[in-house]
Amino acid sequence: MSKPRIADVRPVPVELEAGKTYYWCTCGRSKDQPFCDGSHVGSEFEPLAFTPQTDSRQFLCQCKRTEKAPLCDGSHKAIGSEELDAQEGLKTVWYRVADSDDLQDGEVRPAQAGTRALALTRFNGRYAALDNACPHQGGPLAEGSIEPGEGGQCWLRCPWHGWDFDPLTGRSPGSHDDGVAVYPLEEREDGIYVAIRESTVRTRTVTDLMVETMVSWGVTEVFGMVGHSNLGLADAIRLQTEEGSLRYYGIRHEGAASFAASGFAKLTGMPAACLTIAGPGATNLMTGLWDAKVDRAPVLALTGQVQTQVLGPGAFQELDLAAAFAPVAAFSQTVLRDSRHAELMSLACKNARVRRDVAHLIFPDEVQTLPVADEAAAGTPLGRAADPEVLPSADVVAAAAARIARARRPALIVGYGARDAMPAIMRLAENLGAPVLTTFKAKGQVADDHSLAAGVLGRSGTPVASWFMNESDLLVVFGASFSDHTGIEKKKPIIQVDFEPMALGKFHPVELPVLGEIGATATQITAALPTQLAAEDQREGIAQRWRIWRDEKARRRSRDRGHGLNDALLFDVLSGLIPANAVIVVDVGNNTYSFGRYFECRSQRVLMSGYLGSIGFAFPAAMGAWAATRSVPAFAGRKVVSISGDGGFGQYLGEFNTAVKYGMDITHVLLNNSELGKISKEQRGGHWPVWETALSNPNFAEYAVLCGGVGLRVSRADDLEAALTEALAAPGPSLVEVMTDVELV
């Protein structure tokens, strides 16, 4: 057992002589420790002096219950330190931090005791445990060294700025009073132990309250990276994660966090959060946040910030985050000491959910750990949002029904905005016998084997869809934005239904704009249709056009130039293998155009970077989709498949490690043609020389195996189906690298 130290609570009985001055000290120079002869009074090791008034058996103690410290009456000598700690809301825990022979004399190394980081020293044959943080700027003392100083004294020197501390007592030289704490230490038979007084009650903080509010608003997922300017917020997230209210996924690049949050939101309609530090961590979110914003996906961005006291002059990693996020965030606010903290989080969540947009909160470092009252109530969504089912007037519904009733060859076009209204739209289509075309973003919202399905319209589409649009005499458009890539013919008579007022007639006038919730509006129009309709039943024509297109696809599947597999073959095999209820996340490039053209959906859900068209989207967004299969009952058990080219996967290939870490059941299909094929095609089409589109790639399949997943490489058509079948059946992350011909898309 080591000798008592000045920080001990248990009283130490000693015989004291009246009138004699005693010195209580831990200078380490006295054989009679904790007593000292006082010879170094006035030096940096000034001892505590006291003179007893009577001869008696006295008790030396630091219990803080006596007015005659360090003298104590010893009345609590039978009280153990654990009982005293319990009365103060603390507990003393002894942690084994090293073997007895781990350190050589004159050495310092880091040690961890619970949550406390220590600098463990050995000097003059004695061990000591010092707090690891230098009081100057928090430099890690355990990374410093014990060096000789003046007068033969040796000092533990901070590696950052050279501040010195006694390696056994933690005291600073000279008259400085900014030493570091020293913890009780024992050398036992099985090693070195250090005692840490730990709180038994966690102080509730500002970020605890705000994360509780976030949870009550339905946020279940956080993707991010823990760092030095978000540690208080991260700890609040950790607490909710351990309680089972949140799931946290630590990513390798912050851009993947925002893409994952966007993928989760696009699939579920609910916001996910992404967490970063200040400065570069925050700016790395931008691409994924813009993807969410332009596709109307609710996302919550939580960024750390430097301390408010150093804002302005240009501190390390200081950026004006409010200004940086202003263009992308519908709501962006800094959390301050006197903010209404629960209300700020409620407003952020409401803006994300109701406006289907990006909301952003900035957390200065020191604000994150400010205490809040235990009774402070978290915010909730109760009474904060109305029923979004807004309906058009009866006159508008009647006008739409009358116009549809007169059409001989109406065609229905559905966009991504109609994804939750498909049953009502299909009932209208059944009444009319009319073809249903989708935008590329809406691919999969109607099964391609449905008798009224006419496939995808536009650049990523099929000749089936374009034929029926051209042959129509009325287009009824639900939840589509009329983008150039879709190519909805604006010269056709158009009835446009949307819940977003600004979307109606956005780029050109339409015959009848209808404002209303899409599913309910479609139901009302169907009910208002007269018994007699002019519309022809177009089912047979739809079947005929599909036969023509499938014959053409069969011809394309047989093409082989000896430079890899063709896309028509790959997506034909995938059409038969990917489960009907799977979630498919696609990227950008020729691989995505080929997916839209050749893959035939059943009831799969398709996600993409729609209006932003960001390369690299597929795999990190698939991580968000996989997270949804764990937390949202409607998607439980669904397989997640992502598809990209080599250029897209190369941007976030580090996230395959993330997928392995969390056991994400994602199969990634990678089309490797060693080229940015879409750009080469555009250069040729614009009569430019093909320049700087070639890629130098690793063996991606081997990389997947090195990460701990399944990796398979296919260069022969005969091996394709077996490889995809094996990968789809693998329980964790898998990757199939398909060597493809850049010309056969």
Summary of the structure (lengths in Angstrom):
residues: 745
radius of gyration: 34.5
end to end distance: 77.2
largest distance: 117.6
contacts: 2595
relative contact order: 0.07
helix: 32%
strand: 23%
